[in-house]
């Protein structure tokens, strides 16, 4: 058996390279598909590493066959390229581990620079050392490959195994529990790869013997090291092919999401039509009836009261029309939201006589806003100001809208007598509505007493977090408009 394996070593090496080529090629075919998971987005780096490694492995079959037909200088160049391919494949494997582990961008950039510097140091250092000691190109290659395996491939494979092990929980968290065993198998395969490709190396002038050296391994086990590495490559290829099914799951989810979005758009359109053709027309008719009644009411003061009610109904109609327009418009930006809240504050002052100071900060520095921010922020501000006008007495309110790259804040405070226990009980529905709207934006609404008197309503929304679940209950517009 030992003699058979020795006589067919080129076939074994070719099969070894074929396993890694299959791994790289299968991932490469899926490279253009959209994905939202870190695991599938990072697989392209593992595929690239496997593809380059396959070329380096096949070099040990191709180059010996060319010695009889190519000049020695060209053979030396091919040997150098073979060593550089293995080193480059090791760097790509480290990139896979780093990206799968989820390092911050700055840490990722620093690690990339550091590992690249190590790779360059290996090439330059052993080139200078080889010249000093009179090594030939094969001894130089063996030294570079051994150092690349120890210093780059081994830590890259260990990092990748740890990162893959962590992904089993991430897959469970997004409902892909069936993929968890394959992530575990991938972690085991990468751990074995770290041992048999990073610690057990080919002979080199400075590498000791024993079982951690390729000839020593064969003497102890009778199994070529390429056979073990090829089986590990086969395991990794099978795991990668199975993990690539995640693309199909994500694609199905995206299609389902588009269908839900279409249904929501149709429902919003229907809701807008119903409001326009039904609710607005009924309110408008009621206003006309009140206007006609005002003409026959005495004294003139009563007419003014009725007309004030009519004016309030007209503003309700304007608000509903604005809401209908918002149903079909794209999400509002920071500047548009600030302008809408400023206008709302001015209308509130005109309607109630309650003074309000409005400030907007950091509009140009705003991060990506939740799509429903333009819908919920005005309702939260209206509820907070209405509570102040009803319960705080004669006072002044201050509204500060702060935009930042990673956070949105709506800060509404007053210097009145503060919210009493009775007022809090009376406003329980309004406070609950504000908190629910804050959760719909992925943030939190906190109502607190101000030092020295007054009340503060603070909405904080982190802009780099995911939004809330779609099934979070949301109060209806009728509930918001109903007195607290």
Phi and psi in degrees as a GROMACS rama.xvg file:
@    title "Ramachandran Plot"
@    xaxis  label "Phi"
@    yaxis  label "Psi"
@TYPE xy
-61.4273  -41.8884  UNK-2
-66.0873  -37.4673  UNK-3
-63.3156  -43.7462  UNK-4
-65.3178  -39.0311  UNK-5
-65.7663  -39.1475  UNK-6
-72.0592  -20.9796  UNK-7
-114.323  30.4065  UNK-8
-64.4938  -32.897  UNK-9
-68.0749  -35.906  UNK-10
-65.8545  -40.9896  UNK-11
-64.5385  -42.8207  UNK-12
-64.2107  -40.7002  UNK-13
-62.5466  -42.9704  UNK-14
-64.4508  -37.3239  UNK-15
-58.1983  -49.381  UNK-16
-65.5171  -33.4792  UNK-17
-63.4198  -36.8796  UNK-18
-62.1758  -43.1506  UNK-19
-73.9485  -31.5648  UNK-20
-64.8513  -41.3618  UNK-21
-62.9529  -39.9245  UNK-22
-61.4466  -49.6114  UNK-23
-65.458  -39.8976  UNK-24
-69.5521  -38.6674  UNK-25
-65.4016  -39.0221  UNK-26
-70.8961  -38.5229  UNK-27
-61.6849  -34.7465  UNK-28
-64.7129  -23.3403  UNK-29
-101.946  9.7012  UNK-30
-64.4916  -26.4018  UNK-31
-92.2042  -1.68705  UNK-32
-81.0341  139.361  UNK-33
-71.8531  144.179  UNK-34
-150.115  148.485  UNK-35
-112.266  0.971288  UNK-36
-98.7833  142.365  UNK-37
-64.2557  -36.1512  UNK-38
-61.6441  -52.3396  UNK-39
-70.9542  -31.702  UNK-40
-71.7257  -27.0904  UNK-41
-86.4486  -16.073  UNK-42
-60.1481  -26.2086  UNK-43
-60.9774  -31.0888  UNK-44
-72.4811  -37.3919  UNK-45
-65.9753  -41.1216  UNK-46
-62.6673  -42.1098  UNK-47
-64.5394  -40.6769  UNK-48
-62.6534  -43.9922  UNK-49
-65.3946  -39.0638  UNK-50
-63.9953  -46.6187  UNK-51
-66.0807  -38.9004  UNK-52
-64.3082  -36.298  UNK-53
-60.7286  -41.161  UNK-54
-63.7516  -40.1983  UNK-55
-65.1137  -40.5205  UNK-56
-65.6807  -45.6249  UNK-57
-64.8186  -21.3219  UNK-58
-60.8836  -28.6143  UNK-59
-75.5998  -10.8281  UNK-60
-97.8922  -42.6396  UNK-61
-70.5893  -46.9012  UNK-62
-62.8554  -46.2064  UNK-63
-59.5847  -34.2419  UNK-64
-70.7683  -18.3141  UNK-65
-95.2207  -4.75684  UNK-66
-61.7809  -30.328  UNK-67
-79.2962  -15.5189  UNK-68
-120.041  -14.4776  UNK-69
-111.272  154.066  UNK-70
-64.7264  150.48  UNK-71
-57.8654  -34.2381  UNK-72
-63.3024  -40.4242  UNK-73
-68.0718  -39.0229  UNK-74
-60.6754  -41.978  UNK-75
-61.1584  -40.8855  UNK-76
-63.0974  -41.6543  UNK-77
-64.2892  -36.5729  UNK-78
-65.8085  -41.4906  UNK-79
-62.2234  -44.6257  UNK-80
-61.5153  -38.3379  UNK-81
-61.4151  -42.4119  UNK-82
-67.3714  -41.6116  UNK-83
-66.9411  -32.1732  UNK-84
-64.6496  -42.4397  UNK-85
-63.4753  -41.7776  UNK-86
-63.3754  -42.3045  UNK-87
-66.1737  -39.3058  UNK-88
-62.1661  -36.4967  UNK-89
-66.2799  -40.0025  UNK-90
-63.7064  -39.5164  UNK-91
-67.0219  -35.1925  UNK-92
-64.7233  -38.7514  UNK-93
-62.2455  -40.4136  UNK-94
-61.4472  -39.1514  UNK-95
-60.0549  -47.7754  UNK-96
-62.6818  -42.8363  UNK-97
-63.7136  -44.9509  UNK-98
-72.8968  -34.3556  UNK-99
-70.9693  -30.9832  UNK-100
-72.0249  -23.3862  UNK-101
82.4068  41.698  UNK-102
-69.1865  150.297  UNK-103
-59.9206  160.845  UNK-104
-60.5963  -41.6647  UNK-105
-67.5006  -42.1876  UNK-106
-64.0942  -38.0282  UNK-107
-63.429  -43.738  UNK-108
-63.4655  -42.3258  UNK-109
-63.7756  -42.2752  UNK-110
-65.9647  -36.689  UNK-111
-63.8415  -44.4845  UNK-112
-63.1149  -42.593  UNK-113
-65.1059  -45.6896  UNK-114
-68.7243  -34.8798  UNK-115
-65.0702  -38.6694  UNK-116
-64.0682  -38.0986  UNK-117
-63.7381  -42.6631  UNK-118
-60.7432  -44.7314  UNK-119
-64.2759  -38.2779  UNK-120
-64.4779  -36.6729  UNK-121
-62.1738  -47.7842  UNK-122
-64.6921  -50.9342  UNK-123
-66.1431  -43.8483  UNK-124
-62.4492  -46.3646  UNK-125
-76.2925  -22.1418  UNK-126
-66.0324  -45.5086  UNK-127
-67.0657  -41.6269  UNK-128
-66.0726  -38.2829  UNK-129
-64.8185  -38.7161  UNK-130
-65.2751  -39.32  UNK-131
-67.3557  -33.4572  UNK-132
-101.62  -0.0951584  UNK-133
73.3506  32.7711  UNK-134
-70.1829  149.778  UNK-135
-86.4949  179.442  UNK-136
-68.1917  -29.4961  UNK-137
-69.6472  -41.886  UNK-138
-64.4178  -37.93  UNK-139
-62.6738  -43.4958  UNK-140
-62.5617  -45.6656  UNK-141
-60.4586  -38.7444  UNK-142
-68.8198  -44.741  UNK-143
-63.7036  -43.6387  UNK-144
-63.9928  -43.4908  UNK-145
-62.802  -44.4262  UNK-146
-65.2578  -39.7935  UNK-147
-63.5302  -37.2483  UNK-148
-68.6905  -43.5874  UNK-149
-68.6614  -46.8267  UNK-150
-93.0419  -20.5598  UNK-151
-122.112  -53.9671  UNK-152
-66.4118  -45.1293  UNK-153
-62.6453  -53.7876  UNK-154
-63.8309  -32.7941  UNK-155
-65.7051  -41.1661  UNK-156
-69.0992  -39.6673  UNK-157
-64.0517  -45.51  UNK-158
-60.389  -42.7696  UNK-159
-64.727  -38.7045  UNK-160
-64.3831  -43.8588  UNK-161
-63.604  -43.019  UNK-162
-65.7695  -39.1203  UNK-163
-65.687  -37.7377  UNK-164
-61.819  -39.1139  UNK-165
-66.7874  -26.7428  UNK-166
-70.5109  -15.6205  UNK-167
-62.9923  -36.9916  UNK-168
-73.7497  -34.6441  UNK-169
-64.4373  -39.5486  UNK-170
-65.5543  -40.4991  UNK-171
-63.4487  -38.0018  UNK-172
-64.4175  -26.008  UNK-173
-103.029  14.4393  UNK-174
85.9674  8.88699  UNK-175
-99.2607  56.4379  UNK-176
-64.0822  -27.3792  UNK-177
-66.8979  -19.2285  UNK-178
-89.9989  -8.76501  UNK-179
-59.0382  -46.15  UNK-180
-60.8295  -30.9749  UNK-181
-74.5323  -32.4467  UNK-182
-65.6673  -39.7312  UNK-183
-64.1729  -43.9098  UNK-184
-62.6411  -38.326  UNK-185
-63.1714  -40.48  UNK-186
-63.7361  -41.6767  UNK-187
-64.3335  -44.4336  UNK-188
-61.0219  -41.3058  UNK-189
-68.3415  -33.9798  UNK-190
-64.2292  -43.6796  UNK-191
-63.6496  -38.2839  UNK-192
-62.9723  -37.8271  UNK-193
-60.9656  -39.1407  UNK-194
-74.3124  -52.3329  UNK-195
-85.949  -12.2488  UNK-196
-114.927  -16.5354  UNK-197
-106.036  -27.5314  UNK-198
-107.761  -37.9626  UNK-199
-89.3888  108.985  UNK-200
-118.027  168.816  UNK-201
-75.6443  162.834  UNK-202
-60.5918  146.893  UNK-203
-150.353  156.768  UNK-204
-56.4542  -27.3935  UNK-205
-111.116  5.68828  UNK-206
-97.5479  133.922  UNK-207
-73.575  173.427  UNK-208
-90.2538  -156.433  UNK-209
94.3466  -170.679  UNK-210
-69.0204  -17.3321  UNK-211
-88.2067  11.5071  UNK-212
-120.091  142.125  UNK-213
-54.7859  -48.4631  UNK-214
-63.5204  -39.5544  UNK-215
-64.3192  -38.7726  UNK-216
-60.8694  -42.583  UNK-217
-67.6764  -37.6454  UNK-218
-65.1275  -37.0137  UNK-219
-77.2802  -43.02  UNK-220
-104.068  -26.5644  UNK-221
76.0602  9.7451  UNK-222
-115.257  124.276  UNK-223
-59.1714  141.67  UNK-224
-60.9478  -32.641  UNK-225
-63.4225  -30.9287  UNK-226
-65.8876  -45.2392  UNK-227
-64.1041  -45.5057  UNK-228
-64.2249  -37.5457  UNK-229
-64.6733  -39.4131  UNK-230
-65.5447  -37.8495  UNK-231
-64.9362  -41.3953  UNK-232
-61.6632  -37.3591  UNK-233
-64.1495  -41.6266  UNK-234
-61.6982  -46.4482  UNK-235
-64.99  -37.3971  UNK-236
-64.9287  -42.7557  UNK-237
-64.4102  -40.9176  UNK-238
-64.352  -43.8391  UNK-239
-62.8019  -41.8532  UNK-240
-61.304  -40.4383  UNK-241
-68.986  -41.3441  UNK-242
-65.9121  -27.0573  UNK-243
-66.5911  -15.1488  UNK-244
-64.9247  -17.1248  UNK-245
-58.9757  -34.0631  UNK-246
-57.2268  -42.495  UNK-247
-65.7711  -39.1964  UNK-248
-64.4469  -45.1255  UNK-249
-64.8901  -37.8268  UNK-250
-62.89  -42.1068  UNK-251
-63.0278  -39.2597  UNK-252
-66.6273  -39.0141  UNK-253
-64.3206  -40.8803  UNK-254
-62.9459  -43.0707  UNK-255
-63.0442  -37.9981  UNK-256
-64.7432  -40.5488  UNK-257
-64.2371  -38.6887  UNK-258
-65.5389  -41.2089  UNK-259
-63.686  -40.2855  UNK-260
-63.6603  -37.5875  UNK-261
-65.4894  -42.7274  UNK-262
-64.3979  -39.3266  UNK-263
-64.6576  -41.5988  UNK-264
-62.8341  -40.9917  UNK-265
-64.8857  -40.258  UNK-266
-67.4206  -39.8537  UNK-267
-62.8289  -39.6067  UNK-268
-63.998  -42.596  UNK-269
-64.3352  -41.5949  UNK-270
-62.1499  -41.5803  UNK-271
-63.0485  -41.7009  UNK-272
-63.1702  -42.4888  UNK-273
-63.7768  -41.4019  UNK-274
-62.7135  -43.7418  UNK-275
-69.6921  -45.2012  UNK-276
-83.8608  -20.4738  UNK-277
-111.07  -68.7372  UNK-278
-62.0287  -48.8586  UNK-279
-62.6618  -41.4803  UNK-280
-65.2114  -38.2834  UNK-281
-65.686  -43.162  UNK-282
-64.1927  -41.0885  UNK-283
-63.0961  -41.4044  UNK-284
-63.9317  -40.2853  UNK-285
-62.9967  -38.9424  UNK-286
-62.9817  -41.5088  UNK-287
-63.2435  -39.1007  UNK-288
-65.0864  -40.8356  UNK-289
-65.2842  -39.2763  UNK-290
-63.0881  -41.8893  UNK-291
-65.6983  -38.2182  UNK-292
-66.9672  -33.4687  UNK-293
-63.124  -28.9102  UNK-294
-67.8567  -23.3843  UNK-295
-107.364  4.95151  UNK-296
-97.0653  137.824  UNK-297
-122.164  149.003  UNK-298
-81.2772  -173.037  UNK-299
-63.0585  -29.9119  UNK-300
-62.2108  -39.0515  UNK-301
-65.7103  -35.8686  UNK-302
-61.7459  -40.8265  UNK-303
-64.3677  -39.098  UNK-304
-63.0053  -42.9249  UNK-305
-64.9046  -42.6565  UNK-306
-65.8826  -30.0923  UNK-307
-66.0633  -38.1091  UNK-308
-64.3977  -41.2269  UNK-309
-61.0571  -41.3738  UNK-310
-61.3191  -39.571  UNK-311
-63.1275  -39.8554  UNK-312
-64.2006  -38.4883  UNK-313
-63.5421  -36.8331  UNK-314
-68.7609  -35.0916  UNK-315
-61.9168  -41.2677  UNK-316
-61.4719  -43.3146  UNK-317
-62.1308  -40.8185  UNK-318
-63.4266  -42.2887  UNK-319
-65.6951  -38.8972  UNK-320
-64.4144  -40.9528  UNK-321
-60.8538  -39.4953  UNK-322
-65.8831  -40.0263  UNK-323
-63.2842  -43.0743  UNK-324
-61.7484  -38.281  UNK-325
-65.9042  -26.2536  UNK-326
-63.4411  -32.4509  UNK-327
-105.108  -0.455139  UNK-328
-95.7071  156.227  UNK-329
-67.329  162.635  UNK-330
-55.7575  144.555  UNK-331
-78.4395  146.951  UNK-332
-87.7881  178.342  UNK-333
-60.54  -44.6174  UNK-334
-64.0177  -39.4858  UNK-335
-67.9063  -39.8632  UNK-336
-65.0878  -43.8583  UNK-337
-60.6875  -42.5559  UNK-338
-65.373  -39.1267  UNK-339
-66.2991  -42.3227  UNK-340
-68.9366  -37.134  UNK-341
-61.5561  -45.0414  UNK-342
-64.0378  -40.0374  UNK-343
-63.7839  -41.7004  UNK-344
-61.488  -41.444  UNK-345
-63.725  -41.4165  UNK-346
-64.5587  -37.3267  UNK-347
-64.1191  -41.3914  UNK-348
-62.4752  -44.1483  UNK-349
-65.449  -35.9527  UNK-350
-78.6957  -37.3345  UNK-351
-108.823  -19.4283  UNK-352
75.6357  6.40937  UNK-353
-85.0453  120.232  UNK-354
-70.1983  136.522  UNK-355
-136.601  126.958  UNK-356
-99.5148  127.569  UNK-357
-117.305  134.253  UNK-358
-135.015  140.825  UNK-359
-126.54  131.516  UNK-360
-129.428  147.017  UNK-361
69.3424  28.5535  UNK-362
-59.2601  -42.3673  UNK-363
-71.69  -20.9892  UNK-364
-96.6092  6.29667  UNK-365
-64.189  140.252  UNK-366
-80.3741  -175.451  UNK-367
-65.1585  124.92  UNK-368
-89.2906  150.633  UNK-369
-59.3678  145.49  UNK-370
-62.2482  -26.4779  UNK-371
-99.2771  12.495  UNK-372
-60.7979  -43.4265  UNK-373
-65.5015  -18.5241  UNK-374
-88.3868  -41.6463  UNK-375
-88.9947  -33.9625  UNK-376
-58.8292  -45.904  UNK-377
-59.9447  -37.2197  UNK-378
-67.3748  -40.1076  UNK-379
-64.4788  -44.0775  UNK-380
-66.118  -40.9523  UNK-381
-61.704  -44.4578  UNK-382
-64.0555  -43.5021  UNK-383
-64.3909  -45.2817  UNK-384
-67.0724  -37.5672  UNK-385
-63.5334  -41.5064  UNK-386
-62.3439  -39.7783  UNK-387
-63.1597  -45.6551  UNK-388
-63.5428  -32.7239  UNK-389
-83.628  -33.6759  UNK-390
-118.17  -18.012  UNK-391
-91.4178  -8.13179  UNK-392
76.701  -162.796  UNK-393
-72.9616  115.642  UNK-394
-161.533  178.944  UNK-395
-119.796  137.177  UNK-396
-103.163  152.71  UNK-397
-131.061  126.853  UNK-398
-115.769  122.665  UNK-399
-121.829  120.846  UNK-400
-106.87  113.912  UNK-401
-113.838  126.319  UNK-402
-109.345  138.773  UNK-403
-140.755  173.003  UNK-404
-65.8043  -31.1466  UNK-405
-119.989  5.48147  UNK-406
-158.094  149.389  UNK-407
-122.761  133.378  UNK-408
-130.049  136.726  UNK-409
-120.957  110.593  UNK-410
-112.986  114.68  UNK-411
-121.274  117.801  UNK-412
-137.004  161.535  UNK-413
-142.665  166.398  UNK-414
-111.397  30.3783  UNK-415
-83.4239  -158.654  UNK-416
-82.8095  1.50984  UNK-417
84.7589  167.254  UNK-418
-88.8102  122.51  UNK-419
-82.0276  170.442  UNK-420
-61.9975  -40.0864  UNK-421
-64.6915  -44.3734  UNK-422
-63.5632  -36.969  UNK-423
-63.7173  -40.0558  UNK-424
-66.9018  -40.2412  UNK-425
-64.4589  -32.1406  UNK-426
-98.9488  16.5451  UNK-427
-60.5756  -38.5633  UNK-428
-68.2716  -42.4197  UNK-429
-63.4134  -40.8935  UNK-430
-65.5979  -39.8464  UNK-431
-64.6549  -39.518  UNK-432
-62.8913  -41.9793  UNK-433
-61.8086  -43.3471  UNK-434
-66.2181  -38.9026  UNK-435
-64.9418  -40.3151  UNK-436
-65.5238  -38.1308  UNK-437
-61.2639  -40.4191  UNK-438
-67.793  -34.7354  UNK-439
-62.2538  -27.4295  UNK-440
-87.3354  -1.77704  UNK-441
84.3197  14.8884  UNK-442
-121.938  -153.739  UNK-443
-148.42  138.092  UNK-444
-106.934  127.284  UNK-445
-121.312  127.447  UNK-446
-108.266  124.341  UNK-447
-143.84  161.25  UNK-448
-83.1263  142.1  UNK-449
-86.4548  144.809  UNK-450
-60.5225  129.55  UNK-451
85.0571  2.96597  UNK-452
113.713  150.862  UNK-453
107.711  170.73  UNK-454
-129.6  146.791  UNK-455
-127.773  130.676  UNK-456
-114.976  117.422  UNK-457
-121.886  120.084  UNK-458
-103.39  124.18  UNK-459
-121.977  125.955  UNK-460
-126.269  110.543  UNK-461
-69.3514  126.874  UNK-462
-85.7425  -8.58752  UNK-463
-104.504  15.2243  UNK-464
-108.798  162.481  UNK-465
-74.3822  151.569  UNK-466
-72.1031  172.384  UNK-467
-73.2833  170.825  UNK-468
-66.3986  146.019  UNK-469
-66.2036  -21.1179  UNK-470
-89.4204  8.99834  UNK-471
-64.0675  125.575  UNK-472
-63.2725  139.731  UNK-473
-125.61  131.014  UNK-474
-66.1313  148.447  UNK-475
-75.2302  161.699  UNK-476
-62.8857  -30.7679  UNK-477
-65.4967  -37.3579  UNK-478
-65.3644  -38.8549  UNK-479
-67.8142  -39.1373  UNK-480
-74.4796  -20.7195  UNK-481
-68.6308  140.443  UNK-482
-56.0871  139.235  UNK-483
